[in-house]
Amino acid sequence: MSEFERGHPFDPAYGRTLDELLDIPAPAPQDGFDAYWQDRLDGCRILGVSYTSVGGLRLGGWLVLPSQGAAEHGFVIGHGYGGRQEPGADVPLPLPRSAAILPCVRGMGSRSRRPGIPGEAAGHVLHGIESRGTYVIGDCVADLWCAALALLELVPELRAGSGPASEGMPGGGARLRYVGESFGGGLGALALPRDDRFDTGQSTVPTFGNHPSRVTLPCVGSGEAVRAYREEHPEVMDVLTYFDAATAASRIGVPMMVAPALFDPAVPPPGQFAVYHALPEPCELHVLRAGHFEYVGEGADTAALAEARRGFFATG
C-alpha cells in the first residue's frame, strides 16, 4: 500500500515496481526525428528582399537565412499559380543550415504585382502568348535565373567551391537546389537545363507538361484558359512548343525528384507524368494520391513528401 493519499480515480504508480520501471525501453524514433529537432535548433531568419530581373523589372520575395552561422546549402523555391503571399509552408527548408530565396515572379504574389501583368492565373498564363518573344512564361523563367543570381550575391558563402561562371550566368557551378510546385514546378523544368548553378531539383505536380496533350484535357487550373484560347487560336501551338516542361525536362542534366499526382483537377496528371518520363537518369519518382485537392490523409502524404524531399537533397 502506497504511503501517498489515493485521491485519483486511477493509480498514479500504475502498478509498477521500481525494477519494472527501470526495464521500460524508449520507443523507436520516428523517421526524421533528429532532422526535425536540428531544424528547430538551427532556426532561421526571414527577410524581405527585392532584386532586378530582365527588362529592369524590380521584383520581390523573401530571403531565408540560418539563425546563426554560415549557410551550407542554397535553395531557389518557386511558387504555385496562386502566387506567394508570405513564406508560409516553404519554411523550414529541406535541409538545415540552408539559405533560400523565395521569389514572387512578375505579376504574381504579394510582392511582384505589376501594372499590365494580370495577377490571377487565367489571365497571367495568357499574357503575351501571341509570340514566344512576348510570352510571360519566358520572362518568369528568367525571373528564377535572376533570383538565383540574387541569392548568390546576398549569401556569398554559397559561391564557395563554385566552378567558373557560365556565359551570362555568374556563379556557375554553385551548389544550388531548386524546389517548385505546380506553376513553380513547370517553370523549374524550363529553367534548369540552361543554368549550371543548380545541381539538383525537385518538382511537385508540375504544370506545362506535354502541351499537345494538355490542350485537349479540361481542368480547373490555368491550363483551361490555354485550352480555350487554343480552340480560337490553333496557331498558339507554335508558341507553346517552346514552353513545354516535358520537352525541357529531357534536357535537364542533374538529379531530379518528381512528385506527380494520380488525381488532379487543376493540372492533368498526364502532363505531370510526361515531365517525369522525359527526365534522364538519375531521377526519383514519388507518386501522390492527389494534387490541388483536399482529401482525408492529405496531411500525412504531405509530410511523407517532405521527408522524401529531405532525403533526396541530403544524399544529392
C-alpha positions in Angstrom: 0.0 0.0 0.0 1.5 3.4 -1.1 2.0 6.0 1.7 0.6 8.6 -0.7 -3.1 9.6 -0.5 -5.2 7.9 -3.2 -7.1 11.0 -4.4 -7.3 10.0 -8.0 -9.7 7.7 -9.9 -6.6 5.7 -11.1 -3.3 4.5 -9.6 -0.6 7.2 -10.3 2.0 4.4 -9.7 0.3 2.4 -12.4 1.0 -0.8 -10.5 4.7 -0.8 -11.5 7.6 -1.6 -9.1 11.0 0.1 -9.3 12.5 -2.8 -11.2 9.7 -2.9 -13.7 10.0 0.9 -14.3 13.7 0.5 -14.8 13.1 -2.0 -17.6 10.8 0.2 -19.7 12.5 1.0 -23.0 12.3 4.1 -25.1 10.2 4.0 -28.3 11.9 3.8 -31.7 12.4 7.3 -33.2 10.1 8.5 -36.0 11.8 8.9 -39.4 13.1 12.5 -39.5 13.1 12.9 -35.7 16.7 14.1 -35.5 16.4 16.3 -38.6 13.2 17.9 -37.1 15.0 18.9 -33.9 18.1 20.0 -35.7 15.9 22.4 -37.8 14.4 23.8 -34.6 17.8 24.3 -33.1 19.2 26.0 -36.2 16.1 28.1 -36.8 16.1 30.7 -39.5 15.8 34.4 -40.2 13.3 35.6 -42.8 13.9 38.9 -44.5 12.0 40.8 -47.3 14.1 41.1 -50.4 13.9 42.7 -53.8 16.0 42.1 -56.9 16.2 43.2 -60.5 15.1 40.8 -63.3 15.2 41.1 -67.1 13.8 44.3 -68.6 14.9 46.1 -65.4 11.8 44.9 -63.6 12.1 45.1 -59.8 10.7 42.0 -58.2 10.2 41.0 -54.6 10.3 37.9 -52.3 11.8 36.7 -49.2 15.3 35.6 -48.1 15.7 32.8 -45.6 19.0 32.6 -43.7 20.2 30.3 -40.8 19.7 31.9 -37.4 23.4 31.6 -36.8 26.5 30.6 -38.8 27.2 30.4 -42.5 24.8 28.8 -44.9 25.9 25.5 -46.3 23.2 24.9 -48.8 21.2 27.2 -51.1 17.7 26.9 -52.5 15.6 28.7 -55.0 11.9 27.9 -54.3 9.3 28.6 -56.9 5.6 29.1 -56.0 2.3 27.8 -57.4 -0.1 29.7 -59.6 -1.8 31.2 -56.6 1.3 33.3 -56.1 3.1 33.7 -52.8 1.7 36.0 -50.2 4.2 35.0 -47.4 6.9 32.4 -46.8 4.4 30.0 -45.3 4.9 26.3 -46.0 8.2 26.8 -47.7 9.9 27.1 -44.3 11.5 25.1 -42.7 13.8 24.4 -45.7 14.5 20.9 -46.8 18.0 20.9 -45.2 19.3 22.5 -42.0 21.9 25.3 -42.3 20.4 26.4 -45.6 19.7 29.8 -47.2 16.9 30.3 -49.8 15.3 32.9 -51.9 11.5 32.7 -52.3 10.9 34.9 -55.3 7.5 36.2 -56.5 7.7 36.1 -60.3 6.5 39.0 -62.3 2.8 39.7 -61.8 2.3 37.2 -59.0 2.1 37.1 -55.3 2.1 40.0 -52.8 5.5 41.4 -53.8 5.7 41.3 -57.6 2.3 42.6 -58.9 3.0 44.9 -61.8 0.6 47.1 -63.9 -0.2 45.5 -67.1 0.5 41.9 -66.0 -2.6 40.0 -64.8 -2.2 38.8 -61.2 -4.6 35.8 -61.5 -3.7 32.6 -63.1 -6.2 32.5 -66.0 -5.1 35.9 -67.2 -1.4 35.6 -66.4 -0.9 32.4 -68.3 -2.2 34.1 -71.5 -0.2 37.3 -71.1 1.9 37.8 -74.2 1.0 34.3 -75.5 0.8 35.6 -79.1 4.6 35.1 -79.6 7.5 33.3 -78.0 9.2 36.7 -77.6 6.4 38.2 -75.6 5.0 35.3 -73.6 5.2 36.0 -69.9 6.2 32.4 -69.1 9.6 33.1 -70.7 10.1 36.1 -68.5 9.1 34.2 -65.4 11.8 31.6 -66.1 14.3 34.5 -66.4 12.9 35.7 -63.0 14.1 32.4 -61.5 17.5 32.7 -63.0 17.8 36.3 -61.7 16.6 35.1 -58.3 19.5 32.5 -58.2 21.9 35.3 -59.0 20.4 37.5 -56.2 20.8 34.6 -53.7 24.5 34.2 -54.6 25.0 37.9 -54.3 23.2 38.1 -50.9 24.8 34.9 -49.5 28.3 34.9 -50.9 29.4 31.8 -48.9 27.2 29.7 -51.3 29.8 30.5 -54.0 32.5 28.6 -52.2 33.8 25.9 -54.3 32.0 27.1 -57.4 33.3 26.3 -60.8 33.8 29.0 -63.5 30.8 31.1 -64.3 28.8 30.3 -67.4 28.4 32.9 -70.0 25.8 35.3 -68.7 25.4 33.2 -65.5 27.7 34.5 -62.8 28.5 31.9 -60.2 28.2 28.9 -62.5 28.8 25.6 -60.7 27.5 26.9 -57.3 25.7 24.2 -55.4 22.1 25.5 -55.6 19.0 23.3 -55.4 15.6 24.1 -56.9 12.2 23.3 -55.5 8.9 24.1 -57.2 5.3 23.1 -57.1 2.6 23.3 -59.8 3.4 26.5 -61.7 6.8 26.6 -60.0 7.4 23.0 -60.9 6.8 23.7 -64.6 9.0 26.9 -64.5 11.8 24.9 -62.8 11.7 22.3 -65.6 12.1 25.1 -68.1 14.8 26.9 -66.1 17.2 24.1 -65.0 18.6 22.9 -68.4 20.2 26.3 -69.0 21.6 27.1 -65.6 24.6 25.1 -64.2 24.4 26.7 -60.8 21.8 24.1 -59.9 23.0 20.6 -59.0 19.6 19.0 -58.0 15.9 19.8 -58.3 12.6 18.7 -57.0 9.2 19.3 -58.7 5.7 18.6 -57.3 2.7 18.3 -59.6 4.5 20.2 -62.4 2.4 22.1 -64.9 3.2 22.9 -68.6 3.9 19.3 -69.4 3.1 17.9 -72.9 1.2 20.8 -74.4 -0.2 18.8 -77.3 -2.0 16.6 -74.8 -2.6 19.3 -72.2 -4.7 21.5 -74.5 -7.1 18.6 -75.1 -7.8 18.0 -71.4 -10.3 20.1 -69.4 -9.3 21.2 -66.0 -9.9 23.9 -63.4 -6.4 25.4 -63.5 -4.5 27.7 -65.8 -4.5 25.1 -68.4 -8.2 25.6 -69.0 -7.5 29.2 -70.1 -4.9 27.9 -72.5 -7.2 25.2 -73.8 -10.0 27.7 -74.5 -7.6 30.1 -76.2 -6.2 27.4 -78.4 -9.7 26.5 -79.7 -9.9 30.0 -81.1 -6.2 30.4 -82.0 -4.8 27.0 -83.0 -1.6 28.7 -84.2 -0.7 29.2 -80.5 0.8 25.7 -80.6 3.7 27.1 -82.4 4.4 29.3 -79.3 3.6 26.6 -76.7 6.1 24.2 -78.1 8.9 26.4 -76.8 7.4 26.3 -73.3 6.8 22.6 -72.8 8.1 21.4 -69.4 8.3 17.8 -70.6 10.5 18.8 -73.6 12.7 20.9 -71.3 12.9 18.1 -68.7 14.6 15.9 -71.3 17.5 18.4 -71.3 18.0 18.6 -67.5 21.4 17.2 -66.6 21.2 17.0 -62.8 19.4 14.5 -60.5 15.7 15.3 -60.1 12.8 14.1 -57.9 9.3 14.5 -59.3 6.1 14.1 -57.3 3.2 13.8 -59.8 -0.4 13.0 -58.7 -2.7 10.3 -59.8 -5.7 12.6 -59.4 -5.6 16.4 -60.0 -8.4 18.7 -61.2 -6.1 21.6 -61.8 -3.1 20.1 -63.5 -4.0 17.0 -65.6 -1.8 14.1 -64.4 -0.8 13.0 -68.0 1.2 16.2 -68.3 2.8 15.8 -64.8 3.9 12.2 -65.6 5.2 13.4 -69.0 7.7 15.6 -67.2 8.9 12.7 -65.1 9.2 10.3 -68.1 11.2 12.8 -70.0 13.9 13.2 -67.4 17.2 11.4 -68.0 18.6 9.3 -65.2 19.1 9.7 -62.3 15.6 10.7 -61.3 13.3 9.7 -58.5 9.5 9.2 -58.5 7.3 10.0 -55.6 3.7 9.4 -56.5 1.0 11.4 -54.8 -2.6 10.2 -54.5 -4.0 13.7 -55.4 -2.9 17.2 -56.1 -4.7 20.6 -55.9 -7.4 18.7 -53.9 -8.2 18.3 -50.2 -8.7 14.8 -49.0 -8.5 12.6 -45.9 -4.9 11.7 -45.2 -3.5 14.7 -47.2 -1.5 15.9 -44.2 0.3 12.5 -43.8 1.0 12.4 -47.5 2.4 16.0 -47.4 4.6 15.0 -44.5 5.8 11.9 -46.4 6.7 14.0 -49.4 8.6 16.5 -47.2 10.6 13.6 -45.7 11.3 12.1 -49.1 12.4 15.6 -50.4 14.7 16.0 -47.4 16.3 12.6 -48.0 16.7 13.3 -51.7 18.6 16.5 -51.1 20.6 15.1 -48.2 22.1 12.4 -50.5 22.2 14.6 -53.6 
